[in-house]
Amino acid sequence: MAVPKSQRESTPLTVLVEANALVCYTIKLCTDESKFPKRYRWCLTQEIVQSAVNMKANIARANSVYVNNHQSGVLRRTYQQKALADLAALSALMDTAFNFFDGLRHLDKEDRPQKRVNIANWTAQLIKVKSLILAWKKADAEKFKFMADC
């Protein structure tokens, strides 16, 4: 029997699924030459993709840490924090790209991108992943607070 969407709860793996969706969407956008001209690939879009990939890798690293003592708890929290830092960098790079390409309207038609990037959808995905990581950190803090004394 299916559970209505409004009554579904997020699972611990939701953050991995959403991070994967964000990375795939980011790569798809950044490799679309009609949205990001090829000449900007090495100076801007490569950095955007790298931030997204690093974020997903740090989430995977954090998820792979089995917390059984204080050190492993600190290690997991460090990877979660690195993932959040990568998300902040991704957000800043997305903003830079959006402002830069939006400012290209004055250029000749053949020099500017043909299509616009849907920044609202992209940002919504980023915010969702960020909130899931923060919720994960909070749940870990509650779950493993007994280890803080160690």
Secondary structure, DSSP 8 states (H G I E B T S, - for coil): ----GGG----TTHHHHHHHHHHHHHHHHHT-TTTS-GGGIIIIIHHHHHHHHHHHHHHHHHHH----SHHHHHHHHHHHHHHHHHHHHHHHHHHHHHHHHHGGGGS-TTTS-SS---HHHHHHHHHHHHHHHHHHHHHHHHHTGGGGG-
